[in-house]
Every structure is written in structure tokens, then in C-alpha cells.
Amino acid sequence: MATKARPKWQTAEDDSTWERIKAAFANDWEQTKADFGDDSARDMGQDVDDTVKQMAGSSDAFENHEQAFRFGVAAHRMYGIEYKQWDEDLDANLSRDYGGDYETDRPYIRHAYAYKPR
């Protein structure tokens, strides 16, 4: 697909705004496809309020939890054979290893630990 030259009115601030809302757009697009029956699309469990929060840079944006998600995925690679399910022993191990606020990030770590890609 050919792209046109950048308009003169488009600024670096526009680029920054796009970077902030790009993930929300992508999630919204996936949800829209799922809502219309596209079996290859992920149902994100989102509605318009979620998209607006993401676009506004809400504290609940994916980027604000990326460290926790990344840690949870890595933890599953490390401990997934020994700990098929989350339990108190796994939780204690991970709380010692985590380099952030474990109490706050635990739900995101746990979600990522249990995540199974399609």
C-alpha cells in the first residue's frame, strides 16, 4: 500500500497522540471483529468505556502493566512444569523475585502466568 507524504499540519504532538491511542485502537479493532463473528479475532471483553480509558492514557493501560505481564510469562516458562497451577509456594517464590510492587502487580502477573495463546 502506497503512503502519501506527511501533511504539513501533522506535528510531533500528533505522533505522540497516535502512539498513546494505537494500542486502544488495536484492541478495539480485535473486539469489533470478534463481536461480528470473526472466529480468528480475540474477544477482548471490552466495550467503548475500555477503549476510551486506554486512549486517554488511563492508569489501567496495557503499557502500565507490561512489566508485570512480562514477568508472569517468564515465570511460567521458568516454573510452569513444577507449578501447573498458581499456589502459595509459587506466589512466595515470585514475590521474592519480582523487581516491582508485587502486591499491586500480582493480579497481572497471575493473569500472564495462566495465559495460553491461541
Secondary structure, DSSP 8 states (H G I E B T S, - for coil): -------TT--HHHHHHHHHHHHHHHHHHHHHHHHTT-TTS------HHHHHHHHTT-TTSGGGGHHHHHHHHHHHHHHTTT-SS--HHHHHHHHHH-SS-HHHHHHHHHHHHH----
